[in-house]
Amino acid sequence: MSKVQSPEPRVTSEVEVNSGKTDIGLWTLDFGLFREPTPEEFKVLSRFERFSFHLVRRMNRGTWKRFWTWCQKVFGAGWIHFATYNLMQIYGLGNVHSLSPDRPILLVANHRSFFDMYTVSTVLFRNTKWRKQLFFPVRGRFFYQGPLGLFVNLVMGWWSMYPPFFASGENPLLEKRAFDKYSFALLTSLCLEGAGNVIGFHPEGTRNKSSDPYSFLPAQPGVGKLIKDAAPQVVPVFIAGLGNNLPKQVMGNWTGGEKIRIHFGPQLDLTDYLSRKDQARTYLEISKFAMSKIAELGEEDRATANSRQ
């Protein structure tokens, strides 16, 4: 997932509610129709990047979004369950069931595997009944810059790797920062309102390649700004046991691979942070607080693993 840097200006949602579309409204982007990029925001992208954005944006709206969400639930979650059912261990599902399906949910998780959020989404599809649609902000430098990236977005994420960010992470394309500000505003609107919106975000900003599953990278301020601006329901998630070698990971389901542990924590109480001054320091404090709760879940996992030895 994308390492999102917080833009300078405070984001204001530009959601236009059409209460007449009750058949699709409460769980598609047609209910919260966010504006198109301005010419100034769009001109920093290449022709293929603009094409990719238009395509993926369309796939995340209305009937198309419903269709791809159905594919995620049936084929995506079905395949992942088939490849992990002997390894999967889930903790804290009660914390998920206690959430309101009428408000957006922001999942903040540690990041060690390319497959982290896909596995978490499978747990949600198989263990909750309320309608949902998933969005995973992602680095646009691969997923939106060539046919292979679009193909991976389709077969792995069913187009849910959206919206894209270009001017963040390793080797940032700073000339595209104007578009990233638009993407951040779009992401904020998804977190601000929309029944069933589930957004997956990694506060660390990039994948942790350490061999220690209980180590974490420093929290980045982007998720803090997102929470400050949108105030969604925020749930910490700790994930361990997933690798990055897909064939090995799949075969491990039948050859005694490492158990996959997913811990869902209680919804974060952010009342104090949301009342603080809107500034970079506050964003970072919120991000660090979220990471501390993920780390607490990691310690619970460590304690559980030690008790079984």
N, C-alpha and C positions, 0 to 999 in steps of 0.2 A: 504494500500500500504506500501511498505517497507520503513523503516528508513535506508537510505543508507549512510554510513560513507565514506568519501572520502579516497581512497587509497593513499599511499605516492607518487608513481611515476606518472608522467604525462602520460595519456593514448594516444596512437597513434593508429588511425584506421588502420585495416588490411583488408580493403575492396577490393575485386577483382571484377572489373566491367566486365560483359560479355554483351557487347552491342548487341550481336546477338539474345538474348532472348527477343525480343520485345513484345511477347505475354504475358509474365508474368513478365518481368524484372522490369518495373518501379514501381511496387508496391508489390513486394514480397522480401523475404530475399534471393531468388535465384539471385537477381540482386546485392545485397551487401552480398556476401557469406563470413561470418565471420568464422574464424578458429575454429577448435575443441579445447576443453580444452587440455592442456598438461597433461601427466601422473602425474606430480607433483601437478597440480591444481585439478585434478580429484580424486586423491587418498584420499583426506581428506573427501570425501563424502561416506556415507554408500552405500551398494549395492542397496537398494531401492531408495535412493536419485539419484543415477546415472541412474537407470532405469527411474525415473520420469523425470529427465532432458532430457534424450534422447527422450522420448515420446513427451514431450511438445515442445521441439525444433523442432521435425519433424512436429508437428501440426502447427507450425508457419512458415512453409516454403512452397513455390511453390503452387501446386494445393490444398494441404490441407489447407493452409492459406486462399486461395480464398474461399474454401468451408465453413470454419468456419466463415469467415467474412460475407458471405451471410447469414448464420444462425443467426449471431448477428443482422444483419440488419432486417431480416424478423421476426424471432421468438423472439430474445432477445429484440430488440427495440419495436417490436409490443406488447409484453407482458407488458413491462414497461409503454408504452404509454397508454395501456388499464387500467393499475392500477393507473395512475396519471393524466389523461387528465383533470379532474376537478380541479386539484390542481396546475398544472404547470404554472409558470410565468417566462418568459424568457426575459432577457434584454441584449442589446449589441450584437445582432446577426450580425449587420453590421460589427463589429470588426472581426468576424470570416470570413465573406464573403470577406473581404479585404486581407486575407492571400493568399499567393501563394501555390497552391496545389502541386507545383513541388519541394518543400522543406519540410523537417520534421517540425512538429509542436509539441512543448512541452507545455502542459497544466499544469499550477501550481495552485493548489487549496487548500483551507482550508479543513480540514478533521474532520468531526463530525459523519458521518454515514458510515456503511459498504457499503452502496449503492451509495455513492457520484459519483464515476466515471462511474458506470453503467448508472446512470441517465443522466449524461453529455453526454455520448456516444450516448444515445438515441436521445438527442437533435441534435447532429451532423448528425446522420444517417437520421433523418427526415427533416433536414433543409439545408443540403448541398448536392450537386450532384456529386462532385468529388470523385473519388475512394479513399478509405482510408483503412488502417488496423491499429488496435489498439494494443498497448502494455502497460501493467501495471506492472512495477517492484513490486515484492511482497516478503514478508518474506517467505523464504522457509521452516521454521520450522514447519509449518502446511501443506501448500499446496503441498509440495514435500516430505513429510516424511511418508505418509500413504495413503491407498486407499480413505479414506474420503476426504482428501485434494484434490486429483486428481479429485474426483467426483464433488466437489464444483467448482473447476477450470473449469470443463466442463460445468456444468449446469448454473453457474453464469457468467462466463467470456468467454465461448467458447474458452478455452485454451489461452486467452489473458493475463493471469496473469503470465508474463514472461518478463525478466529473474528473477530468484530467488536470494535472498540474505539471508545468514545464520548468519553472524557475526555482526549483527546490531540490534538496537532496544532493547527491554526488554529481559533479559536473553540471551545475544548474545552467539553464539557458536564460540568462538574466534579461535578454532582449524581449522575452515573452512574458515578463512580469505583469504587464497590463492585462493580459488574458487571465493570468492566475488570480488577479483580484476579482475578475468576473466569476471564475470558478469557485472562489471562496465565498462569494455572495450567493451563488447558486447552492453550494453545500449548506450554507447557513439557512437558506430557505427550506431545504429538506429537513433540517434539524428543528426548525421553528414550528412548523405545522405540517400535518399530513398523517392521518390515522394509518398505522401500519408501517410507516417508514422506519426501516432499520438500517442504520449507518455503521459500518465497521471502520475503526480507526486505530492506528498504532501510535501512541504518544511518543515512542522512541524515534519515530520518523524513518527508520531504516531497519533492515534485518540484522539482528544480533548474531554474529557468527562464532561467539564464544562456545566452548564445549560445556560450560557450566550452565545448566538449565535455570539456575536461580540467580544468574547475573543479569543486569539490565543496563541498557544504554541511557544516557541522560535524557530526561523528558524535554521535548521541544515545545515552544509556546503556542504553536498553531492550534492544537486541540483545546488549549485553555481559552484562546480567543473565541473559538467556535462555541464552546460551552457558555462563555460570558455573553455572547451575542444572542444565542438561540435558546438557552436554558432547556435542553431536552432532558428526558430521563436518561441518566448515565449509569451504566452497569459495568463494573470492572470484570475482566475475564483473564484467567491465567491458563496458558496452554503449554503442555509439555509432552514429549514422546513422539512428536512428528519429525520426520526427516525431510530431506530435499531430493532424495533419489526416489523417483516415483516407482520404478519397477521393484526396488528393494522394499519400499514402504508397503506396496500391495502384497508382495509375497510374504512379508512378515505377518500378515493376518493369519496365515496357515502354517508358518514355520517358527512361531514363538517370538515374534518381534516385540519391541518395547511397547508397554501399555501406553495408550494415548489418554492423557488426563486433561479434562476440561473442567475448570472451576468457575462458576458464576457467583460473584459476590452480591451483596445487597446494593440496592440503588443508592448512589452517593447523595449525601446531604450537602448541598452546595450553597445553602442559604447565605452563609456568611460571605463566601467568595463573590456571589452575584451582587451583593450590595456594595462591594468595594469599588474604588475608582477604576475607570476604564483606561488601563495603561498596560504597557508591556510587562511590568513587574507582576501585575495581577494575573495576566495570562500564564506566566511561567509558574506562579504559585499554584494555580489551578491544575496545570499539567503535572507538577510534582506531586500534588495531592492525589491525583488519579493514579500515578505510577506507584505511589506508596501503598495504595489499596490493592493494586495488582501484585506488588511484592508480598503483601500480607497473605494473599491467596497462595503465592508460591511457597511461603513458609508452612502453610497448612498442608500443601502437597508434600513437602519434605517430611513433615511430621508423620503423615500417613504412610509414606514410603518406609520411613525408619521403623514404624510400629509393625510392619509386615516382615521385617528382616529377623 
